[in-house]
Amino acid sequence: MRTRKSKIAVGLSGGVDSSVAAALLMEQGHEIIGFFMMIFDKSLNVETSGRHTCYGPGEKEDLESAAMVCKRLGIPFHVVDLKNEYRNHVLDYVRREYLAGRTPNPCVVCNHRLKFGFLLEKARADGLDFDMFATGHYARIARCGDRYLLKRALDPSKDQSYFLYALSQEQLAHTVFPLGTYTKAQAKKIAASVGLETSVRPESQDFIAGNGYASLFSREEMREGDIVDIQGNIIGKHSGIIRYTVGQRKGLGIASGRPLYVLSLDVTRNRVVVSDRKDLFSESFSAGDLNFIAVERLIRPLEVKVKIRLNHQPADASLLPDENERVKVIFKKPQMALAPGQSAVFYSGDTVVGGGTIERTL
């Protein structure tokens, strides 16, 4: 944690974590200003399931909550309109990936491009001045020589470093994560102790309400198709290829005497390929769209632990340089359900070496 007194902008979501980040930094004597990122576009007619989500009509309540946090703490509050940027850089990305039969990771893109990018650029363009930027993410930043390192939070159950691997050295150099050494229970206790109503406010649970993203696609893009087994036999119908992802078991609507899982998505023929669980394991994969943090680039093989989705237990693997700015990842033990499009993050101990996007199994 940087101790020099600074003017710090805090990205407020209306939830407990970002509000506590602001409170902690104030307690340390920093000058704090609050930013709220407005991203919801009503014209898209996003369906709602009643659950509070990152993107949806619940943004109005989030904005009101963030404003109340700033009022309670006595700090300036600014709203930055990023609806167009969110649509162009996050929603369009999600659409492209699903239509290509891949599984996107919108949180990674939103953090790198929006929250730590356009939000700060637009705020400065509007004349707002600040030295550093802070969020309520559970992660840590350290310095080693001339490089800034991204590290896991001390509370492994809340660690969010997986979603932050795409941050650049420049972004890390001007960022603080006040909650990196706290637990969620401690954060809620702090919020309550300073009179913040966010201590009891429900958290966002999904990217978009219903977790189906159907409202982003046309009827033609959601057309029905065949569900086939690994031999190509038709065994059912799907309701739109974008509703499925590699490793999925529930919601297939197939009567079978054994559990079946999505093995792959055949976009060309609009088919969902399913198979037995054993067929989902892979020993290696190729990753591209890389960002390295602990090193400038990978020049020799490296032993790491690899996380291939948020709830995946990091697995031992060898990381090898590959051609065309890619890496090859070879697991010590085969891992299940590697979904093209998802993020793979490489760890050495509690340090994020870097990460990239899963392209294909090998």
C-alpha positions in Angstrom: 0.0 0.0 0.0 1.4 3.4 -1.0 1.6 5.7 2.1 2.2 9.1 0.4 -0.8 11.3 0.8 -2.4 11.6 -2.6 -5.6 12.8 -4.4 -7.3 9.5 -5.2 -10.3 8.8 -7.4 -12.3 5.8 -6.3 -14.5 3.9 -8.7 -17.8 3.4 -6.9 -20.2 0.7 -7.9 -22.8 1.4 -5.2 -21.7 -1.8 -3.4 -20.0 -2.4 -0.1 -16.5 -3.1 -1.4 -15.8 0.1 -3.3 -17.5 2.2 -0.5 -15.1 0.7 2.1 -12.2 1.3 -0.2 -13.1 5.0 -0.2 -13.5 5.0 3.6 -10.2 3.3 4.2 -8.3 5.7 2.0 -9.9 8.7 3.7 -8.9 7.2 7.1 -5.3 7.2 5.8 -5.5 10.9 5.1 -5.8 10.9 1.3 -8.0 13.4 -0.6 -10.8 11.3 -2.1 -13.2 11.9 -5.0 -15.9 9.4 -6.1 -16.5 8.3 -9.7 -19.5 6.3 -10.9 -19.4 4.7 -14.3 -22.7 4.9 -16.1 -23.0 2.1 -18.7 -26.6 1.0 -19.0 -28.3 1.8 -22.3 -32.1 1.6 -22.0 -32.6 1.4 -25.7 -31.2 -2.1 -25.8 -34.2 -3.5 -24.0 -32.1 -5.8 -21.8 -34.3 -8.5 -20.2 -34.5 -8.5 -16.4 -35.0 -11.4 -14.1 -35.3 -9.4 -10.9 -31.7 -10.2 -9.9 -29.2 -7.4 -9.4 -26.7 -7.4 -12.2 -23.6 -5.5 -13.4 -25.5 -4.4 -16.5 -29.2 -3.7 -16.3 -31.9 -1.4 -15.1 -30.7 -1.7 -11.5 -28.0 0.9 -12.4 -30.3 3.6 -11.1 -30.2 2.2 -7.6 -26.4 1.7 -7.9 -26.0 5.4 -8.8 -28.2 6.5 -5.9 -26.2 4.3 -3.5 -22.9 5.6 -4.7 -24.1 9.2 -4.3 -25.2 8.4 -0.8 -21.8 6.9 0.0 -20.1 10.1 -1.1 -22.6 12.3 0.9 -22.0 10.2 4.0 -18.2 10.4 3.6 -18.3 14.1 2.6 -16.5 13.6 -0.7 -17.2 15.0 -4.2 -19.2 12.7 -6.5 -18.9 12.6 -10.3 -20.9 10.5 -12.8 -19.0 9.6 -16.0 -21.2 8.5 -19.0 -19.6 5.5 -20.7 -22.7 4.0 -22.3 -21.2 4.2 -25.9 -17.8 2.9 -24.8 -19.4 0.0 -23.0 -21.6 -0.9 -26.0 -18.7 -0.7 -28.4 -16.0 -2.4 -26.3 -17.9 -4.8 -24.1 -21.3 -5.7 -25.5 -20.1 -5.9 -29.1 -17.2 -8.1 -27.9 -19.6 -10.4 -26.1 -21.7 -10.6 -29.2 -18.8 -11.4 -31.5 -17.4 -14.1 -29.2 -20.7 -15.9 -28.7 -21.5 -15.8 -32.4 -18.0 -17.3 -33.1 -18.8 -20.2 -30.7 -16.5 -18.9 -28.0 -17.1 -18.0 -24.3 -16.4 -14.4 -23.6 -15.1 -12.9 -20.3 -16.7 -9.4 -20.2 -15.4 -8.6 -16.7 -11.8 -8.8 -17.9 -12.5 -6.5 -20.9 -14.6 -4.1 -18.8 -11.8 -3.7 -16.2 -9.0 -3.2 -18.7 -10.8 -1.0 -21.3 -13.5 0.7 -19.3 -12.9 0.9 -15.6 -9.1 1.4 -15.7 -9.2 3.1 -19.2 -12.0 5.2 -20.6 -13.3 6.1 -17.2 -10.1 7.8 -16.2 -9.5 9.3 -19.6 -12.9 10.8 -19.8 -12.8 12.1 -16.2 -9.5 13.9 -16.9 -10.9 15.3 -20.2 -13.7 16.8 -18.1 -11.1 18.6 -16.0 -11.0 16.3 -13.0 -7.5 16.0 -11.5 -6.2 13.1 -9.4 -3.0 11.2 -8.7 -4.2 7.6 -8.3 -7.2 5.4 -8.9 -8.7 2.9 -6.5 -11.4 0.2 -6.7 -12.9 -2.3 -4.3 -11.3 -5.3 -6.0 -9.7 -7.9 -3.7 -6.2 -8.0 -5.0 -2.8 -6.4 -4.2 -0.1 -4.5 -6.0 3.6 -4.7 -5.2 6.8 -3.3 -6.7 9.8 -5.5 -7.7 12.6 -3.6 -9.4 11.2 -1.6 -12.2 8.0 -3.7 -12.5 4.7 -3.5 -10.7 3.3 -6.9 -9.7 -0.3 -8.0 -9.4 -0.8 -10.3 -6.5 -3.7 -12.4 -5.1 -5.7 -11.0 -2.2 -4.8 -12.4 1.2 -8.4 -13.9 1.4 -8.3 -16.6 -1.2 -12.1 -16.9 -1.2 -12.5 -13.3 -2.5 -9.4 -13.0 -4.7 -10.2 -11.2 -7.9 -6.8 -11.1 -9.5 -8.2 -13.4 -12.3 -10.2 -10.5 -13.6 -7.3 -8.1 -13.5 -4.6 -9.9 -15.4 -5.0 -7.6 -18.5 -3.9 -4.4 -16.6 -0.8 -2.8 -18.0 2.3 -1.6 -16.1 1.0 2.0 -16.5 -2.4 1.1 -15.1 -0.9 -0.8 -12.1 1.5 2.1 -11.4 -1.4 4.4 -10.7 -3.8 2.0 -8.9 -4.4 1.0 -5.3 -6.5 -1.9 -4.0 -7.3 -1.0 -0.4 -9.2 -4.3 0.2 -6.3 -6.7 -0.8 -5.5 -7.5 2.8 -9.1 -7.7 4.1 -11.8 -10.3 4.2 -15.4 -9.7 3.0 -16.6 -10.0 6.6 -14.1 -7.3 7.7 -15.2 -5.0 4.8 -18.9 -5.3 5.8 -18.0 -4.6 9.5 -16.0 -1.5 8.4 -19.0 -0.3 6.3 -21.3 -0.7 9.2 -19.0 1.1 11.6 -18.9 4.2 9.5 -22.6 4.2 8.9 -22.6 3.1 5.2 -25.9 1.4 4.1 -23.9 -0.6 1.6 -23.0 -3.0 4.5 -26.4 -4.7 3.9 -26.9 -4.0 0.2 -27.2 -7.1 -2.1 -24.3 -7.6 -4.5 -24.4 -8.0 -8.3 -24.6 -11.7 -9.3 -24.4 -11.8 -13.1 -23.1 -9.7 -16.0 -26.6 -9.4 -17.5 -29.9 -10.4 -16.0 -30.8 -14.0 -16.6 -27.2 -14.8 -17.6 -28.5 -15.6 -21.1 -27.7 -12.5 -23.0 -30.5 -13.3 -25.4 -31.6 -9.6 -25.6 -28.3 -8.8 -27.4 -29.0 -11.1 -30.3 -31.5 -11.1 -33.2 -34.0 -13.9 -33.8 -31.9 -15.2 -36.7 -28.8 -15.3 -34.4 -30.8 -17.3 -31.9 -32.2 -19.8 -34.3 -32.7 -23.4 -33.4 -30.2 -26.1 -34.4 -29.2 -29.7 -33.8 -27.6 -31.2 -30.7 -25.4 -34.1 -31.9 -23.2 -36.7 -30.2 -19.5 -37.1 -31.0 -20.4 -39.4 -34.0 -22.7 -36.7 -35.5 -26.0 -38.4 -34.6 -28.8 -35.9 -33.9 -30.0 -36.4 -30.4 -31.9 -33.2 -29.7 -32.5 -29.5 -30.5 -30.9 -26.4 -29.1 -32.5 -23.0 -28.7 -29.7 -20.9 -30.0 -26.0 -21.7 -29.9 -25.1 -18.6 -27.8 -26.9 -20.3 -24.8 -24.3 -23.0 -24.5 -20.7 -23.2 -23.4 -18.0 -25.9 -23.2 -18.5 -28.1 -20.1 -22.2 -27.3 -19.7 -24.3 -30.1 -18.4 -27.6 -28.5 -17.2 -30.2 -27.2 -19.6 -29.5 -29.4 -22.5 -33.0 -30.9 -22.6 -31.8 -34.3 -23.7 -33.2 -37.6 -22.3 -30.2 -39.8 -21.9 -29.2 -42.7 -19.7 -25.9 -41.0 -18.8 -24.8 -37.4 -18.1 -23.9 -35.5 -21.3 -21.8 -32.3 -21.5 -21.2 -29.7 -24.2 -17.9 -30.7 -25.9 -17.8 -28.1 -28.6 -19.8 -25.6 -30.6 -20.0 -26.0 -34.4 -20.9 -22.5 -35.6 -20.7 -23.3 -39.3 -23.4 -26.0 -39.0 -25.1 -24.4 -36.0 -24.7 -27.5 -33.9 -24.0 -28.2 -30.3 -21.7 -31.3 -29.9 -22.2 -33.2 -26.6 -20.3 -36.2 -25.2 -19.3 -38.0 -22.0 -17.4 -36.2 -19.2 -14.2 -38.1 -20.0 -14.0 -36.5 -23.4 -13.8 -33.0 -21.9 -10.3 -33.4 -20.5 -7.3 -31.8 -22.2 -3.6 -31.9 -21.6 -2.7 -28.7 -23.3 -3.9 -25.6 -25.1 -2.8 -22.6 -27.0 -3.4 -19.0 -25.7 -3.2 -15.7 -27.4 -4.0 -12.0 -26.8 -1.4 -12.2 -24.0 -0.5 -9.7 -21.3 2.5 -10.3 -19.0 2.9 -8.5 -15.7 5.7 -10.2 -13.7 7.9 -10.4 -16.9 8.1 -8.3 -20.0 7.6 -11.3 -22.2 8.0 -15.1 -22.0 11.4 -16.0 -23.5 11.9 -19.5 -21.9 9.7 -22.2 -20.5 8.2 -21.4 -17.1 6.5 -23.6 -14.4 3.3 -22.0 -13.3 -0.2 -22.7 -12.0 -2.9 -22.0 -14.5 -6.5 -20.9 -13.7 -8.8 -21.5 -16.8 -12.0 -20.0 -15.3 -13.0 -18.1 -12.2 -13.9 -21.1 -10.0 -11.2 -23.4 -11.3 -8.5 -24.6 -8.9 -5.2 -23.4 -10.4 -3.4 -26.4 -11.9 0.3 -27.1 -12.3 1.5 -26.5 -15.9 4.4 -25.6 -18.1 4.2 -22.4 -20.0 6.1 -22.4 -23.3 6.7 -19.6 -25.8 5.0 -20.3 -29.1 5.0 -18.7 -32.5 2.9 -15.6 -33.5 2.9 -14.1 -30.0 1.2 -17.1 -28.4 2.0 -19.5 -25.6 1.5 -23.2 -25.2 0.3 -24.5 -21.9 0.9 -28.1 -20.9 -0.8 -29.4 -17.8 0.8 -31.9 -15.4 -2.7 -33.5 -15.2 -5.4 -33.1 -17.8 -8.0 -30.4 -17.0 -11.7 -30.4 -17.8 -13.7 -28.1 -20.0 -11.3 -25.6 -21.6 -13.6 -23.1 -23.3 -12.2 -21.1 -26.2 -12.6 -17.4 -25.5 -12.2 -17.8 -21.7 -9.3 -16.3 -19.8 -6.3 -18.4 -18.7 -4.3 -16.7 -15.9 -0.8 -17.8 -15.0 0.4 -17.7 -11.4 3.7 -18.1 -9.6 2.9 -18.4 -5.9 0.6 -15.4 -5.2 1.9 -13.4 -8.1 0.1 -13.1 -11.5 2.7 -13.8 -14.1 0.2 -12.8 -16.8 -2.6 -14.3 -18.8 -4.3 -14.6 -22.1 -7.3 -16.0 -24.0 -7.8 -19.8 -24.6 -7.7 -20.3 -28.4 -7.9 -24.1 -28.8 -6.9 -27.3 -27.1 -3.9 -29.2 -28.5 
